[in-house]
């Protein structure tokens, strides 16, 4: 049958309860003495059907022994306390029950004797493999094909997509909700169930999307009741960092504690800078009357007076990590200062995107 790889991680702990596939021979004299229950047990261990009379089961078992059908056994775990967790982990590692056959095994593929002719591309001269240096680009290694066919199950993934009118607008039902239709999924797309759970729709405003990916208030979404990234948490750490640095003293006499909304505004300013780049962020704090080229009336109204000084303090003290925690080795945690934000972005992006 088709073979499939079994993925293992590097920990010895994950090797417990993994299926061990190996051929176990049985002598014909022993088969002749087996009762019906013993025959069914041996056939079941080899993934064979167990219906039929005793003579039929014997012939079936002899056939599996002739073809050296492997027996699936389980490695025993000496630690009884972690046996259940290891069992769940091993199922996740080897994919048994969800992706691969219970009796899938490694099989070495033997290449054919004939060489495969190298394809030519006039628009791409001196093509070479990544493992071959540029100076040896003219060297073309011999390639072989394999005379093996794999049966792949048809892709049955579907996705909910919005229905559009001829003018490009989304169709609405009598309750003014967007109409959707189920189609075969050809590429990755947004997870509609997650969109509904977070109450996102085509009418959602950019600030509401911002609140999903960069939450403003306290953010606890995991089952472990652990607080995730939020601007409320960043405000706490930013003010703590400022106190440690001696804010309100002689160094930063004009410092005022940041609120979560204020941090949100300053980070949004950099998003605006990405959409409409300008030489210095501080120029946007001025009105268009004072600076016709780089000034921005919206930013000026939102940030108010003394915005440039406040933004300077933002750049000094903004923290996405608890400043009271000792900074670990950079080789182990190269992104420590923004690690919480990166973890949250990876988590929410995976939840929102369906592949």
TORKOL-4160 file (C-alpha; in steps of 0.2 Angstrom, whole numbers, padded with zeros to 4 digits, m for minus):
355
<pt num="1" X="0000" Y="0000" Z="0000"/>
<pt num="2" X="0005" Y="0018" Z="0000"/>
<pt num="3" X="0018" Y="0023" Z="0013"/>
<pt num="4" X="0017" Y="0038" Z="0024"/>
<pt num="5" X="0031" Y="0046" Z="0035"/>
<pt num="6" X="0028" Y="0047" Z="0053"/>
<pt num="7" X="0035" Y="0063" Z="0061"/>
<pt num="8" X="0044" Y="0062" Z="0078"/>
<pt num="9" X="0050" Y="0076" Z="0088"/>
<pt num="10" X="0067" Y="0076" Z="0097"/>
<pt num="11" X="0062" Y="0072" Z="0114"/>
<pt num="12" X="0064" Y="0054" Z="0121"/>
<pt num="13" X="0047" Y="0057" Z="0130"/>
<pt num="14" X="0038" Y="0057" Z="0114"/>
<pt num="15" X="0044" Y="0039" Z="0109"/>
<pt num="16" X="0032" Y="0032" Z="0122"/>
<pt num="17" X="0016" Y="0024" Z="0115"/>
<pt num="18" X="0021" Y="0025" Z="0097"/>
<pt num="19" X="0016" Y="0011" Z="0086"/>
<pt num="20" X="0031" Y="m0001" Z="0082"/>
<pt num="21" X="0028" Y="m0010" Z="0065"/>
<pt num="22" X="0038" Y="m0026" Z="0062"/>
<pt num="23" X="0035" Y="m0043" Z="0055"/>
<pt num="24" X="0033" Y="m0057" Z="0068"/>
<pt num="25" X="0034" Y="m0074" Z="0061"/>
<pt num="26" X="0023" Y="m0089" Z="0067"/>
<pt num="27" X="0026" Y="m0107" Z="0065"/>
<pt num="28" X="0013" Y="m0117" Z="0055"/>
<pt num="29" X="0011" Y="m0130" Z="0069"/>
<pt num="30" X="0007" Y="m0116" Z="0081"/>
<pt num="31" X="m0006" Y="m0109" Z="0069"/>
<pt num="32" X="m0014" Y="m0126" Z="0068"/>
<pt num="33" X="m0016" Y="m0126" Z="0087"/>
<pt num="34" X="m0024" Y="m0109" Z="0088"/>
<pt num="35" X="m0042" Y="m0107" Z="0093"/>
<pt num="36" X="m0054" Y="m0094" Z="0085"/>
<pt num="37" X="m0050" Y="m0080" Z="0097"/>
<pt num="38" X="m0031" Y="m0082" Z="0095"/>
<pt num="39" X="m0033" Y="m0081" Z="0076"/>
<pt num="40" X="m0044" Y="m0066" Z="0076"/>
<pt num="41" X="m0031" Y="m0057" Z="0088"/>
<pt num="42" X="m0017" Y="m0061" Z="0076"/>
<pt num="43" X="m0026" Y="m0055" Z="0061"/>
<pt num="44" X="m0032" Y="m0039" Z="0070"/>
<pt num="45" X="m0015" Y="m0035" Z="0075"/>
<pt num="46" X="m0010" Y="m0036" Z="0056"/>
<pt num="47" X="m0025" Y="m0025" Z="0051"/>
<pt num="48" X="m0034" Y="m0040" Z="0042"/>
<pt num="49" X="m0053" Y="m0043" Z="0043"/>
<pt num="50" X="m0058" Y="m0056" Z="0056"/>
<pt num="51" X="m0074" Y="m0063" Z="0048"/>
<pt num="52" X="m0076" Y="m0081" Z="0042"/>
<pt num="53" X="m0074" Y="m0098" Z="0048"/>
<pt num="54" X="m0059" Y="m0105" Z="0057"/>
<pt num="55" X="m0051" Y="m0113" Z="0041"/>
<pt num="56" X="m0053" Y="m0096" Z="0032"/>
<pt num="57" X="m0045" Y="m0087" Z="0046"/>
<pt num="58" X="m0030" Y="m0099" Z="0046"/>
<pt num="59" X="m0028" Y="m0097" Z="0027"/>
<pt num="60" X="m0029" Y="m0078" Z="0029"/>
<pt num="61" X="m0016" Y="m0078" Z="0043"/>
<pt num="62" X="m0004" Y="m0089" Z="0033"/>
<pt num="63" X="m0006" Y="m0076" Z="0018"/>
<pt num="64" X="m0001" Y="m0062" Z="0029"/>
<pt num="65" X="0014" Y="m0071" Z="0036"/>
<pt num="66" X="0020" Y="m0075" Z="0018"/>
<pt num="67" X="0019" Y="m0057" Z="0013"/>
<pt num="68" X="0027" Y="m0052" Z="0030"/>
<pt num="69" X="0013" Y="m0041" Z="0035"/>
<pt num="70" X="0020" Y="m0031" Z="0050"/>
<pt num="71" X="0012" Y="m0032" Z="0067"/>
<pt num="72" X="0007" Y="m0016" Z="0076"/>
<pt num="73" X="0012" Y="m0015" Z="0094"/>
<pt num="74" X="0014" Y="m0001" Z="0107"/>
<pt num="75" X="0029" Y="0003" Z="0117"/>
<pt num="76" X="0025" Y="0002" Z="0136"/>
<pt num="77" X="0028" Y="0017" Z="0146"/>
<pt num="78" X="0035" Y="0014" Z="0163"/>
<pt num="79" X="0029" Y="0031" Z="0170"/>
<pt num="80" X="0011" Y="0028" Z="0173"/>
<pt num="81" X="0007" Y="0046" Z="0178"/>
<pt num="82" X="0012" Y="0053" Z="0161"/>
<pt num="83" X="0005" Y="0038" Z="0151"/>
<pt num="84" X="m0011" Y="0047" Z="0146"/>
<pt num="85" X="m0003" Y="0063" Z="0141"/>
<pt num="86" X="0010" Y="0054" Z="0131"/>
<pt num="87" X="m0003" Y="0044" Z="0122"/>
<pt num="88" X="m0012" Y="0060" Z="0117"/>
<pt num="89" X="0005" Y="0067" Z="0112"/>
<pt num="90" X="0010" Y="0052" Z="0101"/>
<pt num="91" X="m0007" Y="0052" Z="0092"/>
<pt num="92" X="m0003" Y="0071" Z="0088"/>
<pt num="93" X="0014" Y="0066" Z="0082"/>
<pt num="94" X="0011" Y="0051" Z="0071"/>
<pt num="95" X="m0006" Y="0057" Z="0065"/>
<pt num="96" X="m0013" Y="0039" Z="0067"/>
<pt num="97" X="m0032" Y="0040" Z="0066"/>
<pt num="98" X="m0033" Y="0057" Z="0058"/>
<pt num="99" X="m0021" Y="0057" Z="0043"/>
<pt num="100" X="m0011" Y="0040" Z="0040"/>
<pt num="101" X="m0016" Y="0022" Z="0040"/>
<pt num="102" X="m0013" Y="0013" Z="0056"/>
<pt num="103" X="m0001" Y="0001" Z="0047"/>
<pt num="104" X="0008" Y="0014" Z="0037"/>
<pt num="105" X="0027" Y="0011" Z="0036"/>
<pt num="106" X="0043" Y="0017" Z="0028"/>
<pt num="107" X="0047" Y="0010" Z="0012"/>
<pt num="108" X="0063" Y="0014" Z="0002"/>
<pt num="109" X="0060" Y="0019" Z="m0016"/>
<pt num="110" X="0072" Y="0011" Z="m0029"/>
<pt num="111" X="0076" Y="0023" Z="m0043"/>
<pt num="112" X="0075" Y="0017" Z="m0061"/>
<pt num="113" X="0091" Y="0013" Z="m0071"/>
<pt num="114" X="0087" Y="0026" Z="m0085"/>
<pt num="115" X="0094" Y="0044" Z="m0083"/>
<pt num="116" X="0082" Y="0058" Z="m0084"/>
<pt num="117" X="0086" Y="0071" Z="m0097"/>
<pt num="118" X="0090" Y="0088" Z="m0090"/>
<pt num="119" X="0077" Y="0101" Z="m0096"/>
<pt num="120" X="0083" Y="0117" Z="m0105"/>
<pt num="121" X="0077" Y="0134" Z="m0103"/>
<pt num="122" X="0084" Y="0148" Z="m0114"/>
<pt num="123" X="0079" Y="0162" Z="m0102"/>
<pt num="124" X="0088" Y="0154" Z="m0088"/>
<pt num="125" X="0106" Y="0151" Z="m0091"/>
<pt num="126" X="0118" Y="0141" Z="m0080"/>
<pt num="127" X="0104" Y="0134" Z="m0069"/>
<pt num="128" X="0111" Y="0125" Z="m0054"/>
<pt num="129" X="0104" Y="0117" Z="m0038"/>
<pt num="130" X="0106" Y="0126" Z="m0021"/>
<pt num="131" X="0119" Y="0113" Z="m0016"/>
<pt num="132" X="0131" Y="0117" Z="m0031"/>
<pt num="133" X="0142" Y="0132" Z="m0030"/>
<pt num="134" X="0142" Y="0145" Z="m0044"/>
<pt num="135" X="0159" Y="0140" Z="m0051"/>
<pt num="136" X="0153" Y="0123" Z="m0054"/>
<pt num="137" X="0136" Y="0128" Z="m0062"/>
<pt num="138" X="0141" Y="0119" Z="m0078"/>
<pt num="139" X="0141" Y="0102" Z="m0069"/>
<pt num="140" X="0124" Y="0093" Z="m0070"/>
<pt num="141" X="0122" Y="0079" Z="m0059"/>
<pt num="142" X="0114" Y="0063" Z="m0065"/>
<pt num="143" X="0095" Y="0062" Z="m0061"/>
<pt num="144" X="0084" Y="0046" Z="m0060"/>
<pt num="145" X="0065" Y="0044" Z="m0060"/>
<pt num="146" X="0055" Y="0032" Z="m0049"/>
<pt num="147" X="0042" Y="0020" Z="m0056"/>
<pt num="148" X="0030" Y="0022" Z="m0041"/>
<pt num="149" X="0012" Y="0029" Z="m0041"/>
<pt num="150" X="0004" Y="0036" Z="m0025"/>
<pt num="151" X="m0015" Y="0036" Z="m0023"/>
<pt num="152" X="m0020" Y="0053" Z="m0015"/>
<pt num="153" X="m0037" Y="0056" Z="m0009"/>
<pt num="154" X="m0047" Y="0070" Z="m0017"/>
<pt num="155" X="m0047" Y="0087" Z="m0009"/>
<pt num="156" X="m0064" Y="0090" Z="m0001"/>
<pt num="157" X="m0060" Y="0107" Z="0008"/>
<pt num="158" X="m0074" Y="0120" Z="0006"/>
<pt num="159" X="m0075" Y="0138" Z="0011"/>
<pt num="160" X="m0089" Y="0151" Z="0014"/>
<pt num="161" X="m0087" Y="0165" Z="0001"/>
<pt num="162" X="m0098" Y="0181" Z="0000"/>
<pt num="163" X="m0110" Y="0183" Z="m0015"/>
<pt num="164" X="m0107" Y="0198" Z="m0025"/>
<pt num="165" X="m0119" Y="0208" Z="m0037"/>
<pt num="166" X="m0114" Y="0213" Z="m0055"/>
<pt num="167" X="m0108" Y="0230" Z="m0048"/>
<pt num="168" X="m0096" Y="0222" Z="m0036"/>
<pt num="169" X="m0106" Y="0225" Z="m0020"/>
<pt num="170" X="m0110" Y="0211" Z="m0007"/>
<pt num="171" X="m0128" Y="0203" Z="m0008"/>
<pt num="172" X="m0138" Y="0205" Z="0007"/>
<pt num="173" X="m0153" Y="0194" Z="0014"/>
<pt num="174" X="m0169" Y="0201" Z="0021"/>
<pt num="175" X="m0161" Y="0203" Z="0038"/>
<pt num="176" X="m0147" Y="0214" Z="0030"/>
<pt num="177" X="m0134" Y="0200" Z="0033"/>
<pt num="178" X="m0121" Y="0196" Z="0020"/>
<pt num="179" X="m0125" Y="0181" Z="0009"/>
<pt num="180" X="m0113" Y="0167" Z="0007"/>
<pt num="181" X="m0111" Y="0152" Z="m0003"/>
<pt num="182" X="m0101" Y="0136" Z="m0001"/>
<pt num="183" X="m0087" Y="0133" Z="m0014"/>
<pt num="184" X="m0072" Y="0121" Z="m0015"/>
<pt num="185" X="m0057" Y="0129" Z="m0007"/>
<pt num="186" X="m0043" Y="0132" Z="m0020"/>
<pt num="187" X="m0031" Y="0142" Z="m0009"/>
<pt num="188" X="m0029" Y="0148" Z="0009"/>
<pt num="189" X="m0043" Y="0160" Z="0015"/>
<pt num="190" X="m0050" Y="0169" Z="0030"/>
<pt num="191" X="m0059" Y="0157" Z="0042"/>
<pt num="192" X="m0077" Y="0162" Z="0041"/>
<pt num="193" X="m0082" Y="0154" Z="0058"/>
<pt num="194" X="m0068" Y="0164" Z="0067"/>
<pt num="195" X="m0075" Y="0179" Z="0058"/>
<pt num="196" X="m0092" Y="0176" Z="0065"/>
<pt num="197" X="m0085" Y="0172" Z="0082"/>
<pt num="198" X="m0076" Y="0189" Z="0083"/>
<pt num="199" X="m0091" Y="0198" Z="0075"/>
<pt num="200" X="m0082" Y="0204" Z="0060"/>
<pt num="201" X="m0090" Y="0207" Z="0043"/>
<pt num="202" X="m0088" Y="0217" Z="0027"/>
<pt num="203" X="m0095" Y="0232" Z="0037"/>
<pt num="204" X="m0082" Y="0231" Z="0051"/>
<pt num="205" X="m0072" Y="0247" Z="0052"/>
<pt num="206" X="m0052" Y="0248" Z="0052"/>
<pt num="207" X="m0052" Y="0252" Z="0071"/>
<pt num="208" X="m0062" Y="0237" Z="0075"/>
<pt num="209" X="m0050" Y="0226" Z="0065"/>
<pt num="210" X="m0036" Y="0234" Z="0074"/>
<pt num="211" X="m0044" Y="0229" Z="0091"/>
<pt num="212" X="m0044" Y="0211" Z="0085"/>
<pt num="213" X="m0026" Y="0210" Z="0080"/>
<pt num="214" X="m0019" Y="0222" Z="0093"/>
<pt num="215" X="m0032" Y="0222" Z="0107"/>
<pt num="216" X="m0034" Y="0238" Z="0117"/>
<pt num="217" X="m0042" Y="0230" Z="0133"/>
<pt num="218" X="m0036" Y="0215" Z="0144"/>
<pt num="219" X="m0034" Y="0200" Z="0132"/>
<pt num="220" X="m0037" Y="0182" Z="0139"/>
<pt num="221" X="m0042" Y="0170" Z="0125"/>
<pt num="222" X="m0032" Y="0154" Z="0129"/>
<pt num="223" X="m0039" Y="0140" Z="0139"/>
<pt num="224" X="m0024" Y="0142" Z="0151"/>
<pt num="225" X="m0032" Y="0158" Z="0158"/>
<pt num="226" X="m0015" Y="0167" Z="0153"/>
<pt num="227" X="m0016" Y="0185" Z="0149"/>
<pt num="228" X="m0010" Y="0189" Z="0130"/>
<pt num="229" X="m0004" Y="0204" Z="0122"/>
<pt num="230" X="m0014" Y="0220" Z="0124"/>
<pt num="231" X="m0011" Y="0239" Z="0125"/>
<pt num="232" X="m0018" Y="0239" Z="0143"/>
<pt num="233" X="m0004" Y="0227" Z="0148"/>
<pt num="234" X="0009" Y="0238" Z="0138"/>
<pt num="235" X="0003" Y="0254" Z="0147"/>
<pt num="236" X="0006" Y="0245" Z="0163"/>
<pt num="237" X="0024" Y="0240" Z="0158"/>
<pt num="238" X="0028" Y="0257" Z="0150"/>
<pt num="239" X="0024" Y="0266" Z="0165"/>
<pt num="240" X="0034" Y="0254" Z="0176"/>
<pt num="241" X="0049" Y="0256" Z="0164"/>
<pt num="242" X="0047" Y="0275" Z="0166"/>
<pt num="243" X="0047" Y="0275" Z="0185"/>
<pt num="244" X="0062" Y="0264" Z="0185"/>
<pt num="245" X="0071" Y="0277" Z="0173"/>
<pt num="246" X="0066" Y="0291" Z="0185"/>
<pt num="247" X="0052" Y="0299" Z="0176"/>
<pt num="248" X="0044" Y="0314" Z="0185"/>
<pt num="249" X="0061" Y="0318" Z="0191"/>
<pt num="250" X="0075" Y="0330" Z="0184"/>
<pt num="251" X="0077" Y="0319" Z="0168"/>
<pt num="252" X="0059" Y="0319" Z="0162"/>
<pt num="253" X="0049" Y="0332" Z="0172"/>
<pt num="254" X="0035" Y="0333" Z="0159"/>
<pt num="255" X="0032" Y="0315" Z="0159"/>
<pt num="256" X="0014" Y="0310" Z="0161"/>
<pt num="257" X="0008" Y="0291" Z="0163"/>
<pt num="258" X="0002" Y="0283" Z="0147"/>
<pt num="259" X="m0015" Y="0276" Z="0145"/>
<pt num="260" X="m0019" Y="0261" Z="0134"/>
<pt num="261" X="m0028" Y="0273" Z="0122"/>
<pt num="262" X="m0013" Y="0285" Z="0121"/>
<pt num="263" X="m0002" Y="0271" Z="0117"/>
<pt num="264" X="m0014" Y="0265" Z="0104"/>
<pt num="265" X="m0014" Y="0282" Z="0096"/>
<pt num="266" X="0005" Y="0283" Z="0095"/>
<pt num="267" X="0007" Y="0266" Z="0087"/>
<pt num="268" X="m0007" Y="0270" Z="0075"/>
<pt num="269" X="0004" Y="0285" Z="0070"/>
<pt num="270" X="0017" Y="0273" Z="0063"/>
<pt num="271" X="0004" Y="0264" Z="0053"/>
<pt num="272" X="m0001" Y="0281" Z="0045"/>
<pt num="273" X="0018" Y="0283" Z="0042"/>
<pt num="274" X="0018" Y="0267" Z="0032"/>
<pt num="275" X="0003" Y="0272" Z="0022"/>
<pt num="276" X="0009" Y="0290" Z="0019"/>
<pt num="277" X="0028" Y="0291" Z="0022"/>
<pt num="278" X="0035" Y="0308" Z="0028"/>
<pt num="279" X="0053" Y="0313" Z="0034"/>
<pt num="280" X="0049" Y="0314" Z="0052"/>
<pt num="281" X="0034" Y="0308" Z="0062"/>
<pt num="282" X="0034" Y="0324" Z="0073"/>
<pt num="283" X="0029" Y="0334" Z="0057"/>
<pt num="284" X="0011" Y="0326" Z="0058"/>
<pt num="285" X="0008" Y="0334" Z="0075"/>
<pt num="286" X="0007" Y="0351" Z="0066"/>
<pt num="287" X="m0009" Y="0358" Z="0058"/>
<pt num="288" X="m0009" Y="0361" Z="0039"/>
<pt num="289" X="m0009" Y="0379" Z="0043"/>
<pt num="290" X="0008" Y="0378" Z="0051"/>
<pt num="291" X="0015" Y="0365" Z="0039"/>
<pt num="292" X="0006" Y="0364" Z="0022"/>
<pt num="293" X="0016" Y="0349" Z="0016"/>
<pt num="294" X="0018" Y="0337" Z="0031"/>
<pt num="295" X="0005" Y="0344" Z="0043"/>
<pt num="296" X="m0010" Y="0334" Z="0047"/>
<pt num="297" X="m0026" Y="0342" Z="0055"/>
<pt num="298" X="m0033" Y="0325" Z="0060"/>
<pt num="299" X="m0017" Y="0320" Z="0070"/>
<pt num="300" X="m0016" Y="0338" Z="0077"/>
<pt num="301" X="m0034" Y="0337" Z="0084"/>
<pt num="302" X="m0032" Y="0320" Z="0091"/>
<pt num="303" X="m0015" Y="0322" Z="0100"/>
<pt num="304" X="m0017" Y="0340" Z="0105"/>
<pt num="305" X="m0004" Y="0351" Z="0112"/>
<pt num="306" X="0013" Y="0345" Z="0118"/>
<pt num="307" X="0012" Y="0330" Z="0107"/>
<pt num="308" X="0030" Y="0330" Z="0101"/>
<pt num="309" X="0036" Y="0329" Z="0119"/>
<pt num="310" X="0024" Y="0315" Z="0123"/>
<pt num="311" X="0029" Y="0305" Z="0107"/>
<pt num="312" X="0047" Y="0307" Z="0113"/>
<pt num="313" X="0043" Y="0299" Z="0130"/>
<pt num="314" X="0033" Y="0286" Z="0120"/>
<pt num="315" X="0049" Y="0281" Z="0110"/>
<pt num="316" X="0059" Y="0281" Z="0126"/>
<pt num="317" X="0048" Y="0270" Z="0137"/>
<pt num="318" X="0036" Y="0260" Z="0126"/>
<pt num="319" X="0037" Y="0242" Z="0132"/>
<pt num="320" X="0030" Y="0226" Z="0126"/>
<pt num="321" X="0038" Y="0215" Z="0139"/>
<pt num="322" X="0038" Y="0216" Z="0158"/>
<pt num="323" X="0054" Y="0227" Z="0163"/>
<pt num="324" X="0055" Y="0219" Z="0180"/>
<pt num="325" X="0059" Y="0202" Z="0172"/>
<pt num="326" X="0078" Y="0200" Z="0169"/>
<pt num="327" X="0082" Y="0200" Z="0150"/>
<pt num="328" X="0088" Y="0182" Z="0145"/>
<pt num="329" X="0102" Y="0177" Z="0133"/>
<pt num="330" X="0099" Y="0185" Z="0116"/>
<pt num="331" X="0104" Y="0169" Z="0107"/>
<pt num="332" X="0090" Y="0160" Z="0116"/>
<pt num="333" X="0077" Y="0174" Z="0114"/>
<pt num="334" X="0083" Y="0185" Z="0100"/>
<pt num="335" X="0066" Y="0194" Z="0100"/>
<pt num="336" X="0063" Y="0195" Z="0119"/>
<pt num="337" X="0058" Y="0214" Z="0119"/>
<pt num="338" X="0043" Y="0210" Z="0107"/>
<pt num="339" X="0041" Y="0192" Z="0110"/>
<pt num="340" X="0023" Y="0193" Z="0118"/>
<pt num="341" X="0017" Y="0203" Z="0103"/>
<pt num="342" X="0025" Y="0191" Z="0091"/>
<pt num="343" X="0017" Y="0176" Z="0100"/>
<pt num="344" X="0000" Y="0184" Z="0099"/>
<pt num="345" X="0001" Y="0189" Z="0081"/>
<pt num="346" X="0006" Y="0171" Z="0077"/>
<pt num="347" X="m0009" Y="0164" Z="0087"/>
<pt num="348" X="m0022" Y="0176" Z="0080"/>
<pt num="349" X="m0016" Y="0174" Z="0062"/>
<pt num="350" X="m0017" Y="0155" Z="0063"/>
<pt num="351" X="m0034" Y="0157" Z="0070"/>
<pt num="352" X="m0040" Y="0169" Z="0057"/>
<pt num="353" X="m0033" Y="0160" Z="0042"/>
<pt num="354" X="m0039" Y="0143" Z="0035"/>
<pt num="355" X="m0026" Y="0134" Z="0024"/>
